[in-house]
Amino acid sequence: MTSPLIASALARWGLTQATCQFVAGRENQVFRVTDATGEFALRLRRPGLRSPAELRSELEWLDAMARAGLSVPRPKPSRAGNFLEAIEGTQVDLLAWRPGRPLGTSREPLRLENPEAVFFTLGQDIARLHQASDAFAPKEGFTRLRWDIEGLLGEVPLWGRFWDNPSLAPETRSLLVAFRQQARHDLTQLAGALDFGLTHADLVRENVLLDGDQLHLIDFDDGGYGFRLFDIATALFKNRKEPAYEALKSALIAGYRSKRPLDTAPLDLFLALRAVTYVGWIIPRMSEAGAPERNRRFIYEARDLCAAYLAKTPDPKRTRP
């Protein structure tokens, strides 16, 4: 039975005769809506996660990216002409449904017929997203997350104070504190030369749909202003254990560079930065099913990448853990 909230949301978009099926509910509640006019994703946005201004900005950006020719979920305006509607205190939007299957599942081997070709195409699509985002002229009041130095390494990082994860052993905590210090120094030195702009910021396997020879980029919930290399690091991070990882990395970078230039010299830094974000992200989710195992994995991966990065970047002013 459809809840009164869902029924009211469907009515706002003139979809009173549509069928509605729940599909996901981690950060937002997502429903697959089908009627004679097509298929859509109805999203009930998680209260408090993003402000209405941030949500409207995401939808404005997505609409511009779709109009630029990217295969992303295009927002559909309500009958009142709004991309975002407030219903019973819940922010709601409706997106065109993107077909296909996820590129893969975390911690499971990739099952792709031609993985290098897929990653080449993914690299091209990430570059096209960055190009189109640079050409995008947002309206006044546009606001999104900032994956800048403060957003990654400041006192209140976007995904949490990773060095304060309560599960950290003392030596691991010292390692992450040392990495934060070194990474902040290095990123400050590099920042002026790095490509910076709107990024997806969460291009994990599940957020890339494979539809024949075409890829669709979905879930821009964490998108915002950041270093473009962070998108590359995120797309690679969950694939580091793949036997063909080096070939996948080369294909992704080659695909990107076929559309726009990319300096990958600091890639190891951004892989380590991606790793520590998960150590912070898990902190408020410790009570969720499977969280202890995920937390252990996140800490192990961060410890491995941060230690390797520090070993390659000696700094006499840093106190080594």
Residue pairs with C-beta under 8 A, 6 or more apart in sequence:
2 10
2 20
4 88
5 44
5 87
5 88
5 90
6 20
6 31
6 42
7 16
8 87
8 88
9 42
9 44
9 85
9 87
9 92
9 94
10 16
10 18
10 20
10 33
10 42
12 78
12 79
12 80
12 85
12 87
12 92
13 40
13 42
13 76
13 78
13 79
13 94
14 79
15 33
15 35
15 37
15 40
15 94
17 35
17 36
18 33
18 34
18 35
18 40
19 33
19 34
19 35
20 31
20 32
20 33
20 42
21 31
21 32
21 33
21 34
22 29
22 30
22 31
23 30
23 31
23 32
23 41
24 30
27 46
27 49
27 221
28 43
28 44
28 45
28 46
28 49
28 221
29 43
29 44
29 46
30 41
30 42
30 43
30 44
31 41
31 42
31 43
31 44
32 39
32 40
32 41
32 42
32 97
33 39
33 40
33 41
33 42
33 94
33 97
34 40
38 96
38 97
39 96
39 97
40 76
40 94
40 95
40 96
40 97
41 73
41 94
41 95
41 96
41 97
41 98
42 92
42 93
42 94
43 92
43 93
43 94
43 95
44 90
44 91
44 92
45 55
45 90
45 91
45 92
45 93
47 89
47 90
47 91
49 221
50 58
50 91
50 221
51 143
52 84
52 86
52 91
53 141
53 143
54 143
54 144
54 145
55 84
55 91
55 93
56 83
56 84
57 138
57 141
57 142
57 143
57 144
58 144
58 220
58 221
58 223
59 75
59 83
59 84
59 93
60 83
60 138
60 139
60 142
61 133
61 136
61 138
61 142
61 144
61 198
61 220
61 223
62 72
62 73
62 74
62 75
62 95
62 220
63 74
63 75
63 83
64 132
64 136
65 72
65 129
65 132
65 133
65 136
66 72
66 73
66 74
66 96
68 132
68 135
68 136
69 128
69 132
70 125
70 128
70 129
70 132
70 217
71 98
71 125
71 214
71 215
71 216
71 217
72 98
72 216
72 217
72 218
72 220
73 95
73 96
73 97
73 98
73 216
73 218
74 95
74 96
75 83
75 93
75 94
75 95
75 96
76 83
76 94
76 95
76 96
77 83
78 85
78 94
83 93
84 91
84 92
84 93
85 91
85 92
85 93
86 92
98 209
98 211
98 216
98 218
99 209
99 211
99 216
100 209
100 210
100 211
100 212
100 214
100 215
100 216
101 209
101 210
101 211
102 205
102 206
102 207
102 208
102 209
102 210
103 110
103 112
103 118
103 122
103 205
103 206
103 208
103 209
103 210
103 215
104 110
104 111
104 112
104 205
104 206
104 238
105 205
105 206
106 204
106 205
106 206
106 238
107 238
107 297
109 242
110 205
110 239
110 242
112 118
112 210
115 242
115 244
115 247
115 248
115 251
116 244
116 247
116 248
116 250
116 251
117 251
118 210
118 215
119 235
119 248
119 249
119 251
119 252
119 255
120 251
120 252
120 254
120 255
120 258
121 213
121 215
121 255
122 203
122 208
122 215
122 235
122 252
122 255
123 232
123 251
123 252
123 253
123 254
123 255
123 256
123 257
123 258
123 259
124 255
124 256
124 258
124 259
125 215
125 217
125 255
126 200
126 203
126 231
126 232
126 235
126 252
126 255
126 256
127 255
127 256
127 257
127 258
127 259
127 260
127 262
128 259
129 200
129 217
129 231
130 195
130 197
130 198
130 199
130 228
130 231
130 260
131 259
131 260
133 197
133 198
133 199
134 197
134 198
136 198
144 198
144 223
144 224
144 225
145 151
145 158
145 201
145 222
145 223
145 224
145 225
145 226
146 158
146 224
146 225
146 226
147 158
147 199
147 201
147 224
147 225
147 226
147 227
147 230
148 191
148 196
148 225
148 226
148 227
149 184
149 187
149 188
149 191
150 157
151 157
151 158
151 224
151 226
152 158
152 183
152 187
152 273
152 277
153 180
153 183
153 184
153 187
153 273
155 161
157 277
157 280
158 222
158 277
159 277
159 278
159 280
159 281
160 279
160 280
160 281
160 283
160 284
161 280
161 283
162 176
162 180
162 276
162 277
162 279
162 280
162 302
163 173
163 176
163 177
163 180
164 280
164 283
165 279
165 280
165 282
165 283
165 295
165 299
166 283
166 286
167 295
167 296
167 299
168 176
168 279
168 299
171 321
172 299
172 303
174 321
175 303
175 306
175 307
175 310
175 321
176 276
176 279
176 302
176 303
176 306
177 321
178 306
178 310
178 318
178 319
178 320
178 321
179 272
179 276
179 306
179 309
179 310
180 276
181 318
182 309
182 310
182 313
182 315
182 318
183 269
183 272
183 273
183 309
185 315
186 266
186 269
186 313
187 269
190 266
190 269
191 227
193 263
194 227
194 228
194 229
194 263
194 266
195 227
195 228
195 229
195 262
195 263
196 225
196 226
196 227
196 228
197 225
197 226
197 228
198 223
198 224
198 225
198 226
199 223
199 224
199 225
199 226
199 227
199 228
199 230
199 231
200 207
200 217
200 220
200 222
200 223
200 231
200 234
201 222
201 223
201 224
201 226
201 230
201 231
201 234
202 219
202 221
202 222
202 223
202 234
203 217
203 231
203 234
203 235
204 234
204 235
204 237
204 238
205 238
205 239
206 219
207 217
207 218
207 219
208 215
208 216
208 217
208 218
208 235
209 215
209 216
209 217
209 218
227 270
228 262
229 262
229 263
229 264
229 266
229 267
229 270
230 270
230 273
230 274
232 252
232 253
232 256
232 262
232 264
232 267
232 270
233 267
233 270
233 271
233 273
233 274
234 274
235 252
236 245
236 248
236 249
236 252
236 267
236 271
237 271
237 274
237 275
239 245
239 248
240 271
242 248
253 262
253 264
256 262
268 305
268 308
268 309
268 312
269 309
271 305
272 302
272 305
272 306
272 308
272 309
275 298
275 301
275 302
275 304
275 305
275 306
276 302
276 306
278 298
278 301
278 302
279 295
279 298
279 299
279 302
281 298
282 291
282 294
282 295
282 298
285 291
286 292
286 295
310 318
310 320
